[in-house]
Amino acid sequence: MLVRTLWLTDFRNYTAAQLDLAPGLTAVVGANGEGKTNLLEALGWLATLASFRGAPTDALVRRSAPFAVVRALAERDGRELLIEAQLQPNGRNRVLVNRQPLRRARDLLGSLRVTVFTPDDLAIVKDGPAERRRLLDDALVSLAPRNDALRADVDKVLRQRNALLRSAAGRLDETAAFTLDVWDAKLAEAGAALVAARLDLLDRLRPPLAATYDALVRRPAEVTARYEAAWRSDGELQASLAAALVAARRDDVRRGVSTVGPHRDEVVLAIGDGPARTQASQGEQRSLALALRLATHHVVTEATGSAPVLLLDDVFSELDPERSAALLSQLPDGQTLLTTAGSLPSGTRPDRTVRLRAGVIEG
């Protein structure tokens, strides 16, 4: 997978722009506020139909413009892939793949894969378990688009189950109890399938995660990642979750919310004997977040036979020179697009360097 050219019209701060990417490393250099991250965001949007910053569509359209257009010409397995999107601040976005309308968002998944690292990824290590669950689930979708349907099934069942629990107002009549049995069975089935996929992914992530972190910090550090689910027992996952839902029913009804399931599970990251969330330094946490992204990139590349486009936003701003050099030595094969507000670290040899000045791409 190689992206040749990215075009933007009325996207964020760009009236019109064209970015030609090298097959290897393309560096985008410019002062803060010039729109470097916007370039990565546009490419990421074409891969997932969502902003990795969590921005709504209307925030992506340049002020006073009726809509934005994002286009990318890529090459995949020797064939051209043209993805075009018209982003509407009000109404439905329009997406074409090789000039054909996209019927469902899910049909695009896997056409263009990206791995994104931003300074906000510190939250993966530092914040609550939802960030770490999201990392796993997003990686699962990159591995196989069908996993998006699995994640959506779990979310749908949880919404329906929670709505029923809220409406019960602390008491279940016979009809509500029967309906809750149905949702429990669905949650046990879908939830167990999602957790099984997460566990398998985590098994594959551990070796590259440990190796990448050690390389970034240039010392053995014994990084570990452990999946924790209070409902798990020695038995089969679906049966364990079903039994846990039965045991938690009284509390769930009283509180009006589902208290057990894959939406409450945790991934515990540790460096040595200490939990990374509470005992690691910010530098260690940032290195670990970067190692997590690079490890998922490695796993997806190995599983699919095609490296995602690696998008590194302002990656050098929080790394000391030694770790910056280590990162450059660890860049995987394939296409990388990185941004920086300062000068590139000594020894950096990008295949292409472009500069942003006043929102204009030069070079």
Contacts in CASP RR format, 6 or more apart in sequence:
PFRMAT RR
TARGET T0000
AUTHOR 0000-0000-0000
METHOD contacts of the structure
MODEL  1
MLVRTLWLTDFRNYTAAQLDLAPGLTAVVGANGEGKTNLLEALGWLATLA
SFRGAPTDALVRRSAPFAVVRALAERDGRELLIEAQLQPNGRNRVLVNRQ
PLRRARDLLGSLRVTVFTPDDLAIVKDGPAERRRLLDDALVSLAPRNDAL
RADVDKVLRQRNALLRSAAGRLDETAAFTLDVWDAKLAEAGAALVAARLD
LLDRLRPPLAATYDALVRRPAEVTARYEAAWRSDGELQASLAAALVAARR
DDVRRGVSTVGPHRDEVVLAIGDGPARTQASQGEQRSLALALRLATHHVV
TEATGSAPVLLLDDVFSELDPERSAALLSQLPDGQTLLTTAGSLPSGTRP
DRTVRLRAGVIEG
1 74 0 8 1.000
1 75 0 8 1.000
1 76 0 8 1.000
1 112 0 8 1.000
1 113 0 8 1.000
1 306 0 8 1.000
1 307 0 8 1.000
1 308 0 8 1.000
1 309 0 8 1.000
1 335 0 8 1.000
2 21 0 8 1.000
2 23 0 8 1.000
2 74 0 8 1.000
2 75 0 8 1.000
2 76 0 8 1.000
2 334 0 8 1.000
2 335 0 8 1.000
3 21 0 8 1.000
3 43 0 8 1.000
3 72 0 8 1.000
3 73 0 8 1.000
3 74 0 8 1.000
3 112 0 8 1.000
3 309 0 8 1.000
3 335 0 8 1.000
4 20 0 8 1.000
4 21 0 8 1.000
4 73 0 8 1.000
4 74 0 8 1.000
4 75 0 8 1.000
5 18 0 8 1.000
5 19 0 8 1.000
5 20 0 8 1.000
5 21 0 8 1.000
5 72 0 8 1.000
5 73 0 8 1.000
6 18 0 8 1.000
6 19 0 8 1.000
6 21 0 8 1.000
6 39 0 8 1.000
6 42 0 8 1.000
6 43 0 8 1.000
6 70 0 8 1.000
6 71 0 8 1.000
6 72 0 8 1.000
7 17 0 8 1.000
7 18 0 8 1.000
7 19 0 8 1.000
7 69 0 8 1.000
7 70 0 8 1.000
7 71 0 8 1.000
7 72 0 8 1.000
8 14 0 8 1.000
8 16 0 8 1.000
8 17 0 8 1.000
8 18 0 8 1.000
8 19 0 8 1.000
8 38 0 8 1.000
8 39 0 8 1.000
8 42 0 8 1.000
8 68 0 8 1.000
8 69 0 8 1.000
8 70 0 8 1.000
9 15 0 8 1.000
9 16 0 8 1.000
9 68 0 8 1.000
9 69 0 8 1.000
9 70 0 8 1.000
10 16 0 8 1.000
10 61 0 8 1.000
10 62 0 8 1.000
10 65 0 8 1.000
10 67 0 8 1.000
10 68 0 8 1.000
10 69 0 8 1.000
11 17 0 8 1.000
11 38 0 8 1.000
11 42 0 8 1.000
11 60 0 8 1.000
11 61 0 8 1.000
11 62 0 8 1.000
11 68 0 8 1.000
11 69 0 8 1.000
11 70 0 8 1.000
11 87 0 8 1.000
12 35 0 8 1.000
12 38 0 8 1.000
12 41 0 8 1.000
12 42 0 8 1.000
12 60 0 8 1.000
12 62 0 8 1.000
12 68 0 8 1.000
13 33 0 8 1.000
13 34 0 8 1.000
13 35 0 8 1.000
13 38 0 8 1.000
13 62 0 8 1.000
13 359 0 8 1.000
14 35 0 8 1.000
14 38 0 8 1.000
14 62 0 8 1.000
14 359 0 8 1.000
15 62 0 8 1.000
17 39 0 8 1.000
17 359 0 8 1.000
17 360 0 8 1.000
17 361 0 8 1.000
18 361 0 8 1.000
19 26 0 8 1.000
19 28 0 8 1.000
19 39 0 8 1.000
19 354 0 8 1.000
19 361 0 8 1.000
20 352 0 8 1.000
21 335 0 8 1.000
21 337 0 8 1.000
21 352 0 8 1.000
22 335 0 8 1.000
22 350 0 8 1.000
22 351 0 8 1.000
22 352 0 8 1.000
23 334 0 8 1.000
23 335 0 8 1.000
23 351 0 8 1.000
24 334 0 8 1.000
24 335 0 8 1.000
24 336 0 8 1.000
24 351 0 8 1.000
25 331 0 8 1.000
25 336 0 8 1.000
25 338 0 8 1.000
25 349 0 8 1.000
25 350 0 8 1.000
25 351 0 8 1.000
25 352 0 8 1.000
26 335 0 8 1.000
26 336 0 8 1.000
26 337 0 8 1.000
26 338 0 8 1.000
26 350 0 8 1.000
26 351 0 8 1.000
26 352 0 8 1.000
26 353 0 8 1.000
26 354 0 8 1.000
27 338 0 8 1.000
27 339 0 8 1.000
27 340 0 8 1.000
27 344 0 8 1.000
27 348 0 8 1.000
27 350 0 8 1.000
27 352 0 8 1.000
27 353 0 8 1.000
27 354 0 8 1.000
28 36 0 8 1.000
28 39 0 8 1.000
28 337 0 8 1.000
28 338 0 8 1.000
28 339 0 8 1.000
28 340 0 8 1.000
28 353 0 8 1.000
28 354 0 8 1.000
28 355 0 8 1.000
28 356 0 8 1.000
29 339 0 8 1.000
29 340 0 8 1.000
29 341 0 8 1.000
29 342 0 8 1.000
29 343 0 8 1.000
29 344 0 8 1.000
29 353 0 8 1.000
29 354 0 8 1.000
29 355 0 8 1.000
29 356 0 8 1.000
30 36 0 8 1.000
30 339 0 8 1.000
30 340 0 8 1.000
30 341 0 8 1.000
30 342 0 8 1.000
30 355 0 8 1.000
30 356 0 8 1.000
30 357 0 8 1.000
31 341 0 8 1.000
31 356 0 8 1.000
32 341 0 8 1.000
34 356 0 8 1.000
34 357 0 8 1.000
34 358 0 8 1.000
34 359 0 8 1.000
35 356 0 8 1.000
35 359 0 8 1.000
36 313 0 8 1.000
36 314 0 8 1.000
36 339 0 8 1.000
36 340 0 8 1.000
36 341 0 8 1.000
36 356 0 8 1.000
37 53 0 8 1.000
37 118 0 8 1.000
37 313 0 8 1.000
37 314 0 8 1.000
37 339 0 8 1.000
39 337 0 8 1.000
39 339 0 8 1.000
40 52 0 8 1.000
40 116 0 8 1.000
40 311 0 8 1.000
40 313 0 8 1.000
40 337 0 8 1.000
40 339 0 8 1.000
41 51 0 8 1.000
41 52 0 8 1.000
41 53 0 8 1.000
41 55 0 8 1.000
41 60 0 8 1.000
42 70 0 8 1.000
43 72 0 8 1.000
43 114 0 8 1.000
43 309 0 8 1.000
43 311 0 8 1.000
43 337 0 8 1.000
44 51 0 8 1.000
44 52 0 8 1.000
44 114 0 8 1.000
44 116 0 8 1.000
44 311 0 8 1.000
45 51 0 8 1.000
45 60 0 8 1.000
45 70 0 8 1.000
45 85 0 8 1.000
45 87 0 8 1.000
46 70 0 8 1.000
46 72 0 8 1.000
46 83 0 8 1.000
46 85 0 8 1.000
46 112 0 8 1.000
47 108 0 8 1.000
47 110 0 8 1.000
47 111 0 8 1.000
47 112 0 8 1.000
47 113 0 8 1.000
47 114 0 8 1.000
47 309 0 8 1.000
48 109 0 8 1.000
48 114 0 8 1.000
49 85 0 8 1.000
49 93 0 8 1.000
49 95 0 8 1.000
49 105 0 8 1.000
49 108 0 8 1.000
51 59 0 8 1.000
51 60 0 8 1.000
52 116 0 8 1.000
52 118 0 8 1.000
53 118 0 8 1.000
53 120 0 8 1.000
57 87 0 8 1.000
57 88 0 8 1.000
57 89 0 8 1.000
57 93 0 8 1.000
58 89 0 8 1.000
58 90 0 8 1.000
60 68 0 8 1.000
60 87 0 8 1.000
61 67 0 8 1.000
61 68 0 8 1.000
61 87 0 8 1.000
61 88 0 8 1.000
61 89 0 8 1.000
62 68 0 8 1.000
66 89 0 8 1.000
67 86 0 8 1.000
67 87 0 8 1.000
67 88 0 8 1.000
67 89 0 8 1.000
68 86 0 8 1.000
68 87 0 8 1.000
69 84 0 8 1.000
69 85 0 8 1.000
69 86 0 8 1.000
69 87 0 8 1.000
70 84 0 8 1.000
70 85 0 8 1.000
70 87 0 8 1.000
71 82 0 8 1.000
71 83 0 8 1.000
71 84 0 8 1.000
71 85 0 8 1.000
72 82 0 8 1.000
72 83 0 8 1.000
72 112 0 8 1.000
73 80 0 8 1.000
73 81 0 8 1.000
73 82 0 8 1.000
74 80 0 8 1.000
74 81 0 8 1.000
74 82 0 8 1.000
74 83 0 8 1.000
74 112 0 8 1.000
75 81 0 8 1.000
76 111 0 8 1.000
76 112 0 8 1.000
76 306 0 8 1.000
77 306 0 8 1.000
80 98 0 8 1.000
81 97 0 8 1.000
81 98 0 8 1.000
81 111 0 8 1.000
81 112 0 8 1.000
82 96 0 8 1.000
82 97 0 8 1.000
82 98 0 8 1.000
82 99 0 8 1.000
83 95 0 8 1.000
83 96 0 8 1.000
83 97 0 8 1.000
83 108 0 8 1.000
83 111 0 8 1.000
83 112 0 8 1.000
84 95 0 8 1.000
84 96 0 8 1.000
84 99 0 8 1.000
85 93 0 8 1.000
85 94 0 8 1.000
85 95 0 8 1.000
85 96 0 8 1.000
86 93 0 8 1.000
86 94 0 8 1.000
86 95 0 8 1.000
87 93 0 8 1.000
88 94 0 8 1.000
94 101 0 8 1.000
95 101 0 8 1.000
95 102 0 8 1.000
95 105 0 8 1.000
95 108 0 8 1.000
96 102 0 8 1.000
97 107 0 8 1.000
97 108 0 8 1.000
97 111 0 8 1.000
102 108 0 8 1.000
106 145 0 8 1.000
106 148 0 8 1.000
106 149 0 8 1.000
109 141 0 8 1.000
109 145 0 8 1.000
109 148 0 8 1.000
110 142 0 8 1.000
110 145 0 8 1.000
112 309 0 8 1.000
113 142 0 8 1.000
113 300 0 8 1.000
113 304 0 8 1.000
113 306 0 8 1.000
113 308 0 8 1.000
113 309 0 8 1.000
114 308 0 8 1.000
114 309 0 8 1.000
114 310 0 8 1.000
114 311 0 8 1.000
115 142 0 8 1.000
115 293 0 8 1.000
115 294 0 8 1.000
115 296 0 8 1.000
115 297 0 8 1.000
115 300 0 8 1.000
115 308 0 8 1.000
115 309 0 8 1.000
115 310 0 8 1.000
115 311 0 8 1.000
116 293 0 8 1.000
116 311 0 8 1.000
116 313 0 8 1.000
117 289 0 8 1.000
117 290 0 8 1.000
117 293 0 8 1.000
117 294 0 8 1.000
117 310 0 8 1.000
117 311 0 8 1.000
117 312 0 8 1.000
117 313 0 8 1.000
117 315 0 8 1.000
118 313 0 8 1.000
118 314 0 8 1.000
119 313 0 8 1.000
119 314 0 8 1.000
119 317 0 8 1.000
119 318 0 8 1.000
121 286 0 8 1.000
121 289 0 8 1.000
121 290 0 8 1.000
121 292 0 8 1.000
121 293 0 8 1.000
122 282 0 8 1.000
122 285 0 8 1.000
122 286 0 8 1.000
122 289 0 8 1.000
122 318 0 8 1.000
123 131 0 8 1.000
124 131 0 8 1.000
124 132 0 8 1.000
124 135 0 8 1.000
124 289 0 8 1.000
124 292 0 8 1.000
125 269 0 8 1.000
125 276 0 8 1.000
125 277 0 8 1.000
125 280 0 8 1.000
125 285 0 8 1.000
125 286 0 8 1.000
125 288 0 8 1.000
125 289 0 8 1.000
125 292 0 8 1.000
126 277 0 8 1.000
126 285 0 8 1.000
128 277 0 8 1.000
129 264 0 8 1.000
129 265 0 8 1.000
129 266 0 8 1.000
129 267 0 8 1.000
132 266 0 8 1.000
132 267 0 8 1.000
132 269 0 8 1.000
133 198 0 8 1.000
133 262 0 8 1.000
133 263 0 8 1.000
133 265 0 8 1.000
133 267 0 8 1.000
135 267 0 8 1.000
135 292 0 8 1.000
135 296 0 8 1.000
136 198 0 8 1.000
136 201 0 8 1.000
136 202 0 8 1.000
136 267 0 8 1.000
137 147 0 8 1.000
137 151 0 8 1.000
137 194 0 8 1.000
137 198 0 8 1.000
139 201 0 8 1.000
139 205 0 8 1.000
139 296 0 8 1.000
139 299 0 8 1.000
139 300 0 8 1.000
140 147 0 8 1.000
140 150 0 8 1.000
140 151 0 8 1.000
140 197 0 8 1.000
140 198 0 8 1.000
140 201 0 8 1.000
141 147 0 8 1.000
141 148 0 8 1.000
141 151 0 8 1.000
142 296 0 8 1.000
142 300 0 8 1.000
142 304 0 8 1.000
142 308 0 8 1.000
143 201 0 8 1.000
143 299 0 8 1.000
143 300 0 8 1.000
143 303 0 8 1.000
143 304 0 8 1.000
147 197 0 8 1.000
150 190 0 8 1.000
150 193 0 8 1.000
150 194 0 8 1.000
150 197 0 8 1.000
151 194 0 8 1.000
153 190 0 8 1.000
154 187 0 8 1.000
154 190 0 8 1.000
154 191 0 8 1.000
154 194 0 8 1.000
154 262 0 8 1.000
154 263 0 8 1.000
157 183 0 8 1.000
157 186 0 8 1.000
157 187 0 8 1.000
157 190 0 8 1.000
157 191 0 8 1.000
158 187 0 8 1.000
158 258 0 8 1.000
158 263 0 8 1.000
160 183 0 8 1.000
161 180 0 8 1.000
161 183 0 8 1.000
161 184 0 8 1.000
161 187 0 8 1.000
161 258 0 8 1.000
162 256 0 8 1.000
162 257 0 8 1.000
162 258 0 8 1.000
164 176 0 8 1.000
164 179 0 8 1.000
164 180 0 8 1.000
164 183 0 8 1.000
165 180 0 8 1.000
165 252 0 8 1.000
165 253 0 8 1.000
165 255 0 8 1.000
165 256 0 8 1.000
165 257 0 8 1.000
165 258 0 8 1.000
166 256 0 8 1.000
166 257 0 8 1.000
167 176 0 8 1.000
168 176 0 8 1.000
168 253 0 8 1.000
168 256 0 8 1.000
170 253 0 8 1.000
170 254 0 8 1.000
170 256 0 8 1.000
171 253 0 8 1.000
172 180 0 8 1.000
172 253 0 8 1.000
180 249 0 8 1.000
184 242 0 8 1.000
184 245 0 8 1.000
184 246 0 8 1.000
184 249 0 8 1.000
185 242 0 8 1.000
187 241 0 8 1.000
187 245 0 8 1.000
187 258 0 8 1.000
187 261 0 8 1.000
188 238 0 8 1.000
188 239 0 8 1.000
188 241 0 8 1.000
188 242 0 8 1.000
188 245 0 8 1.000
189 238 0 8 1.000
191 238 0 8 1.000
191 241 0 8 1.000
191 261 0 8 1.000
191 262 0 8 1.000
192 236 0 8 1.000
192 237 0 8 1.000
192 238 0 8 1.000
192 240 0 8 1.000
192 241 0 8 1.000
194 262 0 8 1.000
195 227 0 8 1.000
195 229 0 8 1.000
195 237 0 8 1.000
195 241 0 8 1.000
195 262 0 8 1.000
195 265 0 8 1.000
196 237 0 8 1.000
198 227 0 8 1.000
198 262 0 8 1.000
198 265 0 8 1.000
199 227 0 8 1.000
201 299 0 8 1.000
202 225 0 8 1.000
202 227 0 8 1.000
202 267 0 8 1.000
204 299 0 8 1.000
204 302 0 8 1.000
204 303 0 8 1.000
205 225 0 8 1.000
205 292 0 8 1.000
205 295 0 8 1.000
205 296 0 8 1.000
205 299 0 8 1.000
206 224 0 8 1.000
206 225 0 8 1.000
208 294 0 8 1.000
208 295 0 8 1.000
208 298 0 8 1.000
208 299 0 8 1.000
209 223 0 8 1.000
209 225 0 8 1.000
209 291 0 8 1.000
209 292 0 8 1.000
209 295 0 8 1.000
210 221 0 8 1.000
210 222 0 8 1.000
210 223 0 8 1.000
210 224 0 8 1.000
212 291 0 8 1.000
212 294 0 8 1.000
212 295 0 8 1.000
212 298 0 8 1.000
212 330 0 8 1.000
213 221 0 8 1.000
213 223 0 8 1.000
213 271 0 8 1.000
213 287 0 8 1.000
213 288 0 8 1.000
213 291 0 8 1.000
214 220 0 8 1.000
214 221 0 8 1.000
214 223 0 8 1.000
215 326 0 8 1.000
215 329 0 8 1.000
215 330 0 8 1.000
216 287 0 8 1.000
216 290 0 8 1.000
216 291 0 8 1.000
216 323 0 8 1.000
216 326 0 8 1.000
216 327 0 8 1.000
216 330 0 8 1.000
217 284 0 8 1.000
217 287 0 8 1.000
217 323 0 8 1.000
217 326 0 8 1.000
218 322 0 8 1.000
218 326 0 8 1.000
221 271 0 8 1.000
221 272 0 8 1.000
222 271 0 8 1.000
222 272 0 8 1.000
223 269 0 8 1.000
223 270 0 8 1.000
223 271 0 8 1.000
223 272 0 8 1.000
223 276 0 8 1.000
223 288 0 8 1.000
223 291 0 8 1.000
224 269 0 8 1.000
224 270 0 8 1.000
224 272 0 8 1.000
225 267 0 8 1.000
225 268 0 8 1.000
225 269 0 8 1.000
225 270 0 8 1.000
226 267 0 8 1.000
226 268 0 8 1.000
226 270 0 8 1.000
227 265 0 8 1.000
227 266 0 8 1.000
227 267 0 8 1.000
227 268 0 8 1.000
228 265 0 8 1.000
228 266 0 8 1.000
228 267 0 8 1.000
228 268 0 8 1.000
229 261 0 8 1.000
229 262 0 8 1.000
229 264 0 8 1.000
229 265 0 8 1.000
229 266 0 8 1.000
230 244 0 8 1.000
230 260 0 8 1.000
230 264 0 8 1.000
231 240 0 8 1.000
231 241 0 8 1.000
231 243 0 8 1.000
231 244 0 8 1.000
231 245 0 8 1.000
231 260 0 8 1.000
231 261 0 8 1.000
232 240 0 8 1.000
233 240 0 8 1.000
233 243 0 8 1.000
241 260 0 8 1.000
241 261 0 8 1.000
244 260 0 8 1.000
244 261 0 8 1.000
245 252 0 8 1.000
245 260 0 8 1.000
245 261 0 8 1.000
248 259 0 8 1.000
248 260 0 8 1.000
251 259 0 8 1.000
252 258 0 8 1.000
252 259 0 8 1.000
268 275 0 8 1.000
269 275 0 8 1.000
269 276 0 8 1.000
269 277 0 8 1.000
269 288 0 8 1.000
269 292 0 8 1.000
270 276 0 8 1.000
271 279 0 8 1.000
271 280 0 8 1.000
271 284 0 8 1.000
271 288 0 8 1.000
274 280 0 8 1.000
276 284 0 8 1.000
276 285 0 8 1.000
276 288 0 8 1.000
277 285 0 8 1.000
280 288 0 8 1.000
283 318 0 8 1.000
286 318 0 8 1.000
286 319 0 8 1.000
287 319 0 8 1.000
287 323 0 8 1.000
290 315 0 8 1.000
290 327 0 8 1.000
294 330 0 8 1.000
294 332 0 8 1.000
297 307 0 8 1.000
297 308 0 8 1.000
297 310 0 8 1.000
297 332 0 8 1.000
298 332 0 8 1.000
300 307 0 8 1.000
300 308 0 8 1.000
301 307 0 8 1.000
301 308 0 8 1.000
301 332 0 8 1.000
307 332 0 8 1.000
307 333 0 8 1.000
307 334 0 8 1.000
307 335 0 8 1.000
309 335 0 8 1.000
309 336 0 8 1.000
309 337 0 8 1.000
310 331 0 8 1.000
310 332 0 8 1.000
310 334 0 8 1.000
310 335 0 8 1.000
310 336 0 8 1.000
310 337 0 8 1.000
311 336 0 8 1.000
311 337 0 8 1.000
311 338 0 8 1.000
312 336 0 8 1.000
312 337 0 8 1.000
312 338 0 8 1.000
312 339 0 8 1.000
313 338 0 8 1.000
313 339 0 8 1.000
314 339 0 8 1.000
314 340 0 8 1.000
314 341 0 8 1.000
315 327 0 8 1.000
315 338 0 8 1.000
315 339 0 8 1.000
315 340 0 8 1.000
316 324 0 8 1.000
316 327 0 8 1.000
316 340 0 8 1.000
316 342 0 8 1.000
316 344 0 8 1.000
316 345 0 8 1.000
317 340 0 8 1.000
317 341 0 8 1.000
319 327 0 8 1.000
321 345 0 8 1.000
321 346 0 8 1.000
324 345 0 8 1.000
325 345 0 8 1.000
325 346 0 8 1.000
325 347 0 8 1.000
328 345 0 8 1.000
328 347 0 8 1.000
328 348 0 8 1.000
344 350 0 8 1.000
344 353 0 8 1.000
353 363 0 8 1.000
354 361 0 8 1.000
354 362 0 8 1.000
354 363 0 8 1.000
355 361 0 8 1.000
355 362 0 8 1.000
355 363 0 8 1.000
356 362 0 8 1.000
END
